[in-house]
Amino acid sequence: MRASDADREAVLSRLQTALGEGRIDLDEFGQRAEAAYAAVTRAELDLLVSDLPPNAPPPVEIVGTRTPEEMTSVFGDITLTSRSTPPRRVGTVFGDIRIDLRGVRTGADRVDLYLSTVFGDIDVIVAEGVDAELQGRTVLGDRKVELAPVQRLAGTPLVVVHARAVLGDLRLRSLAPGDSPSRWGALLARLAQRRQPPPSPPLTGAPVPPSQL
């Protein structure tokens, strides 16, 4: 089969990659490139790169997984729960910020979050066993760190929360995977457990009347 211009360009691309990796030197690259321009058939082109590895396929991009660097709002709450690393900067004016990091999977050794609100609370939740720090200040609000005293999970990053709030609370806490982050949710879950009926006693065989023995 006769070679096309696109076939020649593909071979030249593989030669350039091989030159950059040190597989061929500059003189050999010039000789093979000249032969590629003079090649008539695809078989002739294949001979020029038969001893070279093929180019790696381009990486596949999965849409919907890119995390924005910044997320802002003016009137409204910001609630984030995901398996990817959240935005580094999250800010709002009239609203609360709640970030649940229990499902995040990352290879980073440290995760820094910069959170700010004016009229609202900031609440960050990590999984039990994840080390975390709360840095920052609040004006006319409370500052609480509620981490469970358990052994640190191996391979988990250090989460550092840089938070600023005015007329709002700062809260960093840890929860088990199934616990509800809301007080009302946790209360309803406990009430539902209490309302469950007790288990039925095991069935036993009925006594047989003497007349039927």
C-alpha positions as CSV (number, residue, x, y, z in Angstrom):
1,M,0.0,0.0,0.0
2,R,1.3,3.4,-0.9
3,A,2.2,5.7,2.0
4,S,0.4,9.0,2.6
5,D,1.6,12.2,4.1
6,A,-0.1,11.4,7.3
7,D,1.8,8.1,7.5
8,R,5.1,9.8,7.0
9,E,4.3,12.4,9.7
10,A,3.4,9.5,12.1
11,V,6.8,7.9,11.5
12,L,8.6,11.2,12.0
13,S,6.8,11.6,15.3
14,R,8.0,8.2,16.5
15,L,11.6,9.1,15.4
16,Q,11.4,12.4,17.3
17,T,10.3,10.5,20.4
18,A,13.1,8.0,20.0
19,L,15.6,10.8,19.6
20,G,14.4,12.5,22.8
21,E,14.6,9.2,24.7
22,G,18.1,8.6,23.5
23,R,17.3,5.5,21.5
24,I,18.8,7.0,18.3
25,D,21.4,9.7,17.9
26,L,21.0,12.9,15.8
27,D,22.8,11.4,12.7
28,E,20.6,8.3,12.7
29,F,17.5,10.5,13.1
30,G,18.5,12.5,10.0
31,Q,19.1,9.4,7.9
32,R,15.8,7.8,8.9
33,A,13.9,11.1,8.5
34,E,15.3,11.5,5.0
35,A,14.3,7.9,4.2
36,A,10.8,8.5,5.5
37,Y,10.3,11.5,3.1
38,A,11.6,9.3,0.2
39,A,9.5,6.2,1.1
40,V,6.8,5.2,-1.3
41,T,5.0,2.4,0.5
42,R,4.0,1.9,4.1
43,A,6.2,-1.2,4.3
44,E,9.2,1.0,3.7
45,L,8.0,3.3,6.5
46,D,7.5,0.4,8.9
47,L,11.1,-0.7,8.4
48,L,12.3,2.6,9.6
49,V,10.6,2.2,13.1
50,S,10.5,-1.6,13.4
51,D,13.2,-1.5,16.2
52,L,11.5,1.3,18.1
53,P,8.6,1.1,20.6
54,P,5.3,2.5,19.5
55,N,4.1,5.9,20.7
56,A,2.0,5.7,23.9
57,P,-1.7,6.3,23.3
58,P,-2.9,9.7,24.5
59,P,-4.3,9.8,28.0
60,V,-8.1,9.3,28.3
61,E,-9.8,12.2,30.0
62,I,-12.9,11.4,32.1
63,V,-15.3,14.3,32.1
64,G,-17.0,15.4,35.3
65,T,-14.1,14.6,37.6
66,R,-12.2,17.8,37.4
67,T,-12.2,19.7,40.7
68,P,-12.4,23.5,40.5
69,E,-9.7,25.4,42.4
70,E,-12.2,27.8,43.9
71,M,-15.9,27.8,44.7
72,T,-17.7,31.0,45.9
73,S,-21.2,32.1,46.7
74,V,-22.9,35.2,48.1
75,F,-26.4,34.1,49.3
76,G,-26.5,30.5,50.1
77,D,-24.8,27.5,51.8
78,I,-22.0,25.4,50.2
79,T,-22.1,21.7,51.0
80,L,-19.5,19.4,49.5
81,T,-19.4,15.6,49.7
82,S,-17.3,13.7,47.2
83,R,-14.5,11.2,46.7
84,S,-12.3,13.7,44.9
85,T,-10.2,16.4,46.7
86,P,-12.4,19.5,47.2
87,P,-11.5,22.9,46.0
88,R,-8.7,24.6,47.8
89,R,-10.7,27.8,48.4
90,V,-14.3,28.0,49.3
91,G,-16.1,31.2,50.3
92,T,-19.5,32.6,50.9
93,V,-21.0,35.7,52.5
94,F,-24.5,34.8,53.8
95,G,-24.3,31.1,54.3
96,D,-22.7,28.1,55.9
97,I,-19.9,25.9,54.6
98,R,-19.9,22.2,55.2
99,I,-17.3,19.9,53.7
100,D,-17.4,16.2,54.3
101,L,-14.0,14.6,53.6
102,R,-14.8,11.0,54.8
103,G,-15.0,9.6,51.3
104,V,-12.0,11.4,49.8
105,R,-9.3,9.2,48.4
106,T,-6.0,10.9,47.5
107,G,-2.3,10.1,47.3
108,A,-1.3,13.5,48.7
109,D,0.5,13.7,52.1
110,R,-1.3,17.0,53.0
111,V,-4.6,18.6,52.0
112,D,-5.0,22.4,52.7
113,L,-8.4,24.0,52.7
114,Y,-9.0,27.8,52.8
115,L,-12.5,28.5,53.9
116,S,-14.2,31.8,54.7
117,T,-17.7,33.1,55.4
118,V,-19.1,36.3,57.0
119,F,-22.6,35.4,58.3
120,G,-22.4,31.6,58.7
121,D,-20.7,28.6,60.2
122,I,-17.8,26.5,58.8
123,D,-18.0,22.7,59.5
124,V,-15.3,20.3,58.2
125,I,-15.7,16.5,58.7
126,V,-13.0,14.0,58.4
127,A,-13.0,10.2,58.9
128,E,-12.0,8.8,62.3
129,G,-8.3,8.2,62.3
130,V,-7.4,11.1,60.0
131,D,-5.1,13.7,61.4
132,A,-6.4,17.3,61.0
133,E,-5.7,20.8,62.2
134,L,-7.9,23.9,62.5
135,Q,-6.1,27.2,61.9
136,G,-7.7,30.6,61.7
137,R,-10.1,32.7,63.8
138,T,-13.7,33.8,64.1
139,V,-15.3,37.0,65.3
140,L,-18.3,36.5,67.6
141,G,-18.3,32.8,67.2
142,D,-17.1,29.5,68.8
143,R,-14.1,27.5,67.7
144,K,-14.3,23.7,68.2
145,V,-12.1,20.7,67.4
146,E,-13.7,17.3,68.0
147,L,-11.5,14.5,66.7
148,A,-11.9,11.0,68.0
149,P,-8.9,9.8,70.1
150,V,-8.2,6.7,67.9
151,Q,-5.1,5.4,66.1
152,R,-4.2,7.2,62.9
153,L,-5.1,5.5,59.7
154,A,-2.0,4.6,57.7
155,G,-1.8,6.3,54.3
156,T,-4.1,9.2,55.1
157,P,-3.1,12.8,54.6
158,L,-2.9,15.6,57.1
159,V,-5.9,17.9,56.6
160,V,-5.1,21.5,57.5
161,V,-8.2,23.8,57.6
162,H,-7.5,27.5,57.3
163,A,-10.8,29.1,58.2
164,R,-12.1,32.6,58.8
165,A,-15.6,33.5,59.9
166,V,-17.5,36.6,61.2
167,L,-20.6,36.0,63.3
168,G,-20.2,32.2,62.9
169,D,-18.6,29.1,64.4
170,L,-15.6,27.1,63.2
171,R,-15.8,23.4,63.7
172,L,-13.5,20.5,62.8
173,R,-14.7,17.0,63.7
174,S,-14.4,13.4,62.9
175,L,-17.2,10.9,62.3
176,A,-17.5,7.2,61.5
177,P,-18.4,6.3,57.9
178,G,-22.1,5.7,58.6
179,D,-22.8,8.6,61.1
180,S,-25.0,11.5,59.9
181,P,-23.2,14.9,59.8
182,S,-26.5,16.6,60.9
183,R,-27.6,16.6,64.6
184,W,-31.2,16.0,63.5
185,G,-30.1,13.1,61.3
186,A,-28.1,11.5,64.1
187,L,-31.1,11.9,66.5
188,L,-33.6,10.4,64.0
189,A,-31.2,7.5,63.4
190,R,-31.1,6.8,67.2
191,L,-34.9,7.0,67.5
192,A,-35.3,4.6,64.6
193,Q,-33.1,2.1,66.3
194,R,-35.1,2.4,69.5
195,R,-38.4,1.9,67.7
196,Q,-37.3,-1.4,66.1
197,P,-39.4,-4.3,67.4
198,P,-37.5,-6.8,69.6
199,P,-36.5,-10.1,67.9
200,S,-39.1,-12.9,68.0
201,P,-38.4,-15.8,70.3
202,P,-37.4,-19.0,68.6
203,L,-40.2,-21.4,67.7
204,T,-40.4,-24.5,69.9
205,G,-42.4,-27.6,69.2
206,A,-45.9,-27.8,70.7
207,P,-46.4,-30.5,73.3
208,V,-48.2,-33.6,72.0
209,P,-51.4,-34.6,73.9
210,P,-51.2,-38.0,75.6
211,S,-54.2,-39.3,73.7
212,Q,-52.2,-39.0,70.4
213,L,-49.2,-40.9,71.7
